[in-house]
Amino acid sequence: MAARGAAGRRRVEKWLGPVVAMALLVPMGLVVWRADADRWCWDVPPEVAALADDPAAATAYLDPGPVSGESTGAVAALLAPGHWVTCDGPAGPDLLGAILVAATTGQTLAEQDGPAVPHTPAMASVAHETVVVLAAEPEAQRPPFVPGGGARSAIPPGLEPYLGLMLAAYLTDLSHRTQLAELGDVLLEEHPVRTLPDPETGEARVLFATAGELVTETDPDSGEALEYWTDPLRDLTTAVASHPEGYAVLYDAHLAYAARCLDLLTVDEDGKLTSGTRAAALPNPTDPFAEITGGVAGLSVLRDALAEEGVISDGAAFDAAVREHSRGVHLATAEPPGEPSVLAGDLARRAPAGPAGDAAFLDGRAQLLMMLEDWAGGRGLPEQEWVPLRAALASSYHWSHRFAFWS
């Protein structure tokens, strides 16, 4: 890759002359400039390209550290706009995406279908930093782009499916956003941590507040104090879901998670839903289906909002592309599993029970009701027991749809 890039630069200099064809050295490699300001590319250093196939090295290279106020800036540097077009090898979004997936999941793209590995604090910290960097408002960029790009960037088209894989690997963080009260004094520190250990599996979870974070800034012109809420996880999820393949990855993950939640449910002698493998009751006893419906309903709200705003210009074509990229439908197991705790990455990698099928596949409510009916049949529940559960799930979906966190 490096040799061909160097040869390309020599050809450019021969054709255009040294004045209009030059290469600027930046920390992440060479950005080659051409006579036309729009014709530029990143000459990827071999050691950076190799990170896509070396998860441990990718994590170490991008690790911003456990404290949010002490970032190395490596993630922002990698995702700089000057790196979106490569001179040789994989396209910029494909290379960047492969590196991010490796760094945040501990596995290469080729290993994503196998069993997940536990998230280390470093892996989770990279995921957290990626969300924050990509969700930030992009700085104004005028050609020619500044090599290395600054701390903020937009999302290059084509990166969304890879970001979907990253978010799906941290599915519990999408479904269980951290309540502020759970953290106690840690959020009172000047620089709060990026990650917390999962109470069940011990692996690192990405730390994002339930309702985003209140940011206070001073207007440089007036000196007036400005306050606003920022929610990078919501913003990045919105960007990923605007791409049909990214949407498919997230939709599959939330359906798989819903099936996992059903796995753990049993009906006691009083006809009440309880966890079949844990001593404690469900997290939300007033609505035992909230856990199941939240993610699927939220994506439905998001898809409708993106269509209304014109981000999704052709809903039918978008839905067809989602079905094409989806792994398929999910169903619960016939018996509660013996081990209730599963690594976050494995939740999203659950094997589908069948193909995506027709247009009804993207009706989240219908999918969950079908899943519940199949679960009830597998558990041998009589009709008088599972029909009320169907009504309860439909009601829960309605409320989840109404109060989706990004609406």
N, C-alpha and C positions, 0 to 999 in steps of 0.2 A: 504493500500500500504506500509506504513512504517513498520507495524508489520511483514508482509511477507518478506520484505527486510531484517529486522534484523534476522529473523529465517534463511534466506538464508546465511547470513554471518556466523552464528554459525555453519551451516552445512559445509560450506567451511573450517572453522578453524578446525572442527573435522576431516574432510577428509584429508586436506593438511597440517595441522599444523600451528601454529601461525607465523612461520618464513616466509613461502611463501604465506600466506593469511592474508592480512592486509587491513585496511580501513583508508584512509586519509581524514581528515575533511577539506572541502573547503567551501567558503561562500555560494555556491548554493546547498550544500548537500554532501553526501558521494560518493566517487568513490571507488568501491570495486575492489581490485586487486586479481588476481588468480595466480596459478603457471605458466600458459602460459601467456606471456606478452600480447597476443591479447585478452585474456579473461578478460574483465573488464566491469563494468556497473555503472550507476549512480543511487544511491538510492535517489529518488526524495523526497525532503521534502514535507509533505502534504500541507503546505501553498503555495508552488510553484505550485504544481499540481492543486490546487484550482483556480489558476489565469485563467485557461482556461474557467471557468464558471463564472468569475466575471470580466467583462470588465473594470469597474471603478478601481478595485484594480490592474488589470494587467497594465493599463495605468500609474497609480501612481507609481507602482513598477519599471517600465522601463523608466519612463520619464527622459530624459537626460537634460531637461531644454531648454529654447528658444535660447540659444547662443551656437554656435558650438564649442567654445573653452572651455566650462565648463561642459563637459560630466561627468555623474556619472559612466559610464562604465557598467551599469547594463545590457544593451543589449548585449554587447560583452561577459559578464560573462555568461549570459543565453545561448548564442550560442556557447560556448566553445566546442571543439571537445570531451572533456570528458563527455559531456551530450548527445551525439548522440545515445548511447545505454543505455536504462534504465533497471534496475534490475527487475522491476515489472510494471504492468499497461500498458498504451499506449506506443508504440514505440517512441524513441526519436524524430524523425522528426514530428510525429503526435502530440505529446504533445507540442513541441516547436512551431509548426505551429499554433495550436489552441490558444496558448497564444499570439502569435504575431497578429493573426487576431483579437482577442478580444481587445488587447491593441491599435491597430491602427484604428479599425473601430467602437469601442464602442459597439460591438455586438458579441455574441458567434457564433460559427459555425452554430448552429441550427437556429439562427436568421438572417442568411445572405440572405434568400429569402424574408424577410419582408422589409418594407420601411427603408431606411438608416437614420442614425442620423447624424447631422452636426459634422464635424471634429473640435475638440478643438485644440488649439495650442499644448497641451501635446500629443494628439493622433498623430498629424502630425509630431511632433518632434521625437516620437518613430519610425514612418515610415522612416523618414529621416535617423536616426541613424542606423536602420536596413539595409537600402540600402548601407550606407557607410561601415558598418562593414562587411557585406557579400560580397561586391564587392572588398574588399581589397585582395591583394595577400596573400595567406595563408603562415604562417610561417612554416618552416620545422618542421615536427612532427615525432619523432622517438619513437617507443614503448620503455617503456611505456609512454603514453601521460602525459603531465604535468597536474595535476588536476586544473581545472579552466581555463586553456588553453591560457591565453594571450589575447591581444586586437583584434587579427585577427583570422579568421577561414575561412575554405572553406564552401561549402554548402553540408550538408549531403543529400544523395539521398533520395528522398521522401518529402523533404521540398518544392520543387518547386511549386506544386499546391497551397499550402498555401500562398507562396509569390506572386503567381499570383492573388489570391484573394485580397491580400493587395494592390498590384499595381493597380488592376482594381478599387478598391475603391477610388483611387486617379487618376482617368482617365484623368482629366483635366491637371494634372501635367505631364502626359506622352504626351499629345497632345499639351499643351501650356507651353513648357519649358520657364522659365522666361528669357526675354531679359535683358541683363545687364543694358541697358539704362533706363529700367523701375524703377530700384532700386535707382538710384542716389547715394547719399553719403553712403548708408547703406553698400555697398560692399567695401567702403574705410575704414571701421572700421577694427580694428585688428581682431575682432571675429565676423564675419557676422552672422546674424540670420539664423535659420533653416526654419522658416515658415513665410508666409505672409497671410493676410486675402484676400479671394477672393473678387474682386470688385463687383460682382453681388450678391453672396449669403452670404457673410460675414464669411463663414466658413474658417478654416485654410487650406492653401495650402502648400505643401512641396516645398521648395525653391531649385531648381537645375538650374544652368546656362545653357543656350542654347547649348553652345559648350564645356561643361565641364569646368574645372578649370586648370589654369596654376600652377604647383607645382614647387617650387624651393627648392632644397636640396643640401647639401655639401657632396661630396664623403669623407667618413671617412679616406680613405687611402691616396688619392692624395690631398685632400682639394679643389678640383675643384668644381665649382658651376654647378649643374645639373638642367636642366629645362625639364619638360615634361607635357603633358596634361593628366589629369585623368577625367574619366567620369563614376562615379559609377552607375548612373541610367542606362546608356547604358549597362554596364557590367552585372548588375544584370538582366536586361531584357533578355540579351543573355542567361544567365544561366537558367532562368525560361523557356524560349522558347525552350530549348533543351529537355525538358520533354514534352511528348505529352499532358498530362493533363494540365500542365502549359501553353503550347501553346494554348490549347483549351480555357482556361479561358481568356487569352489576346485577342485571335481572336474574341471570342464572344463579349468581351467588346468593341473592336474597331468597330465591325459591328453595335452594338447597338448605339454607339456614332455617326456613320455615319447616321443611321436612324434618330437619334435625330436632327442632322444638317439639314437633308432634311425636317423634320417637320417644321422647322422655315423658310423655303424658300418659296417665292412666285415669280411670274413673273409679272412685272408691265406692264403698257400699251405699253411701248416701247420694250417689250420682254426681259428685263434685269432682272436677278435674284436679289432679295433683301430680306431682312429679313421681315417676315410677322408680327412680333410682336415687333420689336425694331425700334426706330427712325433712328439709325445709320445704315450705310451700313455694309456689311459683313466685317470681319477683313481683308481679302485680296481681294480687289475689282478687282485686275487684274486676279486673279484665284479664283473664288468663290467656287471651288470644292476642293481646297487644304486642307481645314479642314476635308473634308469627306474622302479623299483618303490617307492622310498621314500615319495614323496608320496601316491600312490594307496593304498598299504597303510596309511599313517598315517591317512588320512581314514576308511578302513574301520574301523580300531580305534576311532577317535573316535566314529563313528556308533553302533557297538555299545555303547560306554560310555555315551553320552547316552541310549540307549534303556534300558539297564539301570538307570540312575539315575532314569528317569522324566521326564527333560527332554524327550525325544521320546516322547510318550504313545501315539501311533498310528504304528507303523513303516510300515505299508502306505500310509497317507495321506501320510506324510512322503516316502517314496520316490516316490510318484506325483507329488507336487509338485516334487521334484527333477528328475524326468524332464521335466516340463512346462517348467521354467525352463532346462534344459540346452540348450546349443547343438548337441550331438550328438557322434557318435563321431569319433575321429581316427585317421589312418593315416600311416605314414611315406612319404617320397617314394621313387620307383623308383630314383633315382640320388642319390649324396651331393651335397649342395649345394656350390657353389663357394666360398661365404663362410661360414665356420664361426661367426662371431661375430654374434649377434643382440641387439638391445636387449631388456632384460628385459620391457618392456611388450609388445613384439611376440611374445614367446614365448607369452603367454597369449591373444593375438588371432589365433592361427593359425586358418585357415578349417577348419571341420569337414568330414569326408568324407561324412557322412550324418546322418540324424536319430537321436535317442537310442534309439528303438525300445522293446522290451519291458523287463520287469523285469530281465533279465540284464544290462542296461546298467550297473546299479549293482554288479555283481559285478566288482570291480576286477581280480582275478586273471584272470577269463575275458576281460575287455577287453584286457589286456596280452598274453595268449597269442594272441588273435585278431590283434592288431596285429603281433606277431612273425611269425605265420604268413603274413600278407599281405606283410610286409616281405621274408620269405624268398622268397616267390613272385615278387615284383617284382625281386629281385636275382638270380633264377635259381639259387638254391641247391638242390642235390640233397637228397633226403630224408635221406640219411645224414649230412648236415651240419647241417640245421636241427632235426632231432628232438632231438639232444643239447642244442642251444641252448634248446629248449622246456623241457627238464628243468631246465636251469640257471636259466632265468628263474623257473620255478615255485618252485625252491628259494630263490632270492633274495627272491621275494615273501613266502615263509614267514618268512624271517629279518627282513625289513623289518616285517612284521606283528607279529612278536614283540617287536621292539625299537623300536617307534615312540616318538618322543621325548616324546609327551604321555601315554604309557600309565603 
